[in-house]
Amino acid sequence: MAQGNVKAENTDPAAAIKVEEEVAYLAKRHRVSPAIVREIMRRTGSSERGAVEREIQKGKARR
């Protein structure tokens, strides 16, 4: 019986909407695409604004 990496779906639609609003805000503020913000959130495992902003700044410094 193989079980892959199965994530529990977010059952609270209000929380999902809040996360998407946060993604849109950060994307617009830092002039990056929402997909990049989502990828950073996924990679860091945190949706905390400060942590995501630090990662965005690190990425911009590399360019």
N, C-alpha and C positions, 0 to 999 in steps of 0.2 A: 504494500500500500504506500504509494509515493505521494507525499504532500509537498508541493512547491512553496514558494514564498507567497502565501496568500494573505493579503492585507484585509483587515476588516473595513468594510465600507462605512463611510461616515453617514450615520443614519439621521443626523440632525441637519435638515436643510438650511436652517438659519446659520449654523456654523459654516456650512459650505459657502453660503452667500457672503459671509463676513470674510472668509479667506480670499474669495475672488475679488472682493472690494480692496482688500489689502494688496493683492497682487497688482491690480490695476493702478492703485496709488503709487506703489513703489516703482512700477514700470514707467509711469509718466514722470515721476520725480527724478529718476536717474537716467531717463531717456534710453531705456533698453526695452526689449520686447517682453511681454508677459510670459512667454515661454521660458525665457532665461531666468526670470524671477522664480517661476515654478520649479525649474531644474535646480536652482540654488536651494530652495526650500526642501526639495526632495533629498538632495545630496547632504545637506547639513542636518536634516532631520528635525529642523526647528522652523516655526513660522514666526518667531520673534523678530520684530522689525529691526532691532539693532544688529542682531547677528546677520540677517540677510543684507543689510546695508553695508556692513563691514566686508562681506564676501563680494558684493558688487564693486566696492572701491578697490579691493585687491585685484579683481579682474581688470578693472580699468587701468590700474597702475602697470599691468603687464603689457598693455597695448602700446 
